Amino acid sequence: MKKRAIQHLLRQHRCGMVVLLETKLEVITDRMVQRVWYTDNYEYVFAHAKGRAGGILIVWDSERFRLLAKEMVSRYVVVEGTWIKDDWRCGVIGVYAPCVFEEQVRLWGVLGGVIVSKQHPWCVCGDFNMVLRPEESWGCSTMPKGMSEFGDFNMRFEQTVARSLPRGLSDHTPLLLLHKIVDGGARPFRFINAWMADAKNVRMMVVEWSWLKEAGEDLSMLQRLRSFKPFIRDLNLSSFGDVDRGIISVTKQIDELDNYCRDDLKSQEVVDKKKVLQGELWKLSRYSESIRCEKLRVT
């Protein structure tokens, strides 16, 4: 269940890379990574756990990030590479810091040496077992030992933005790391070809668009599309609703009919109802597949 929850978060936010801590695994296989990652394009590196403690896994989209160098030790994993779209070179470090102050100071020194040796941006994330302010430590009103040293180390990463995500099934809070907030502007108008499969939908869209052209002669094409969008949204909901939930609901109804009575005792009414449900299931399944293919730009 936790693997599915992670996969859902990654898909929802279209993450290019994820750093997972406390895997508690000495060996990680392709099959394990496939149950976490949300596409077929991935590469990964990991530092194995010691017994049932620790363990770091970094997974990334191999079509978006090209690996150039890597280093794996028990307390941190380093990957260096290029984000392909922008040809932007950077490094990412996943950290699982010790609790002992002296060991933490040594780790900050090692990581600082790795960072200053390369002239490109770095993102360092993980469990640092340290806070930046006393109020961040539960039940602590004094400055924890090592906080000053950690603050000096953290000054290197002022441009990073961290946003907390819902905890879900985990006892830790996932963090979404962003280098900067990008405003992509207005979302493009999206037209799903599956809407055209129903003649009734086509007639309704033609009528609505014709009315917009007549009523808004002075409107630009962009303004007409904006006015057309709420109609399309309502039409989509009324015709298909939540497709995934619809498929589950119809499948459940078919199963209930199958369990209602044995084949030799089924009435004509039950048979007819099952045919209607199977037709609805095919309709929803084709629509779901059409949406998936269009989002993947598959023709």
TAVENVEN-V783039 format. One line per field, one symbol per residue. ss: DSSP state (A for helix, B for strand, O for the rest). psi: psi as a letter, one per 40 degrees, with the letter a starting at -180 (. if undefined). A space follows every 10 residues. Layout:
BEGIN
ss=???
psi=???
END
This chain:
BEGIN
ss=OAAAAAAAAA AAAOOOBBBB BOOOOOOOOA AAAAOOOOOO OOBBBBBOOB OOBOOBBBBB OOOOBBBBBB BBOOOBBBBB BBBOOOOBBB BBBBBBOOOO AAAAAAAAAA AAAAAAOOOO BBBBBBBOOO OOOAAAOOOO OOOOOOAAAA AAAAAAAOOO BBBBOOOOOO OOOOBBBBOO OOOOOOOOOO OOAAAAAOAA AAAAAAAAAA AAAAAOOOOO AAAAAAAAAA AAAAAAAAAO OOAAAAAAAA AAAAAAAAAA OOAAAOOAAA AAAAAAAAAA AAAAAAAAAA AAAAAOOOO
psi=dddddddddd ddefieiihh ifdfhdhhid ddddedieie hiiiiihiih bfhahhhhii heedhhhdii hhideihhhi ahhddefhhi ihhhhgiidh dddddddddd dddddeehgi iihhiahefi idideehheh eihihedddd ddddeefdeh hhhiihdbei eihihhhhdi hhheaiiihh hhdddedhdd dddddddddd dddddfdeii dddddddddd dddddddddd ahdddddddd dddddddded iideehiddd dddddddddd dddddddddd dddddefh.
END
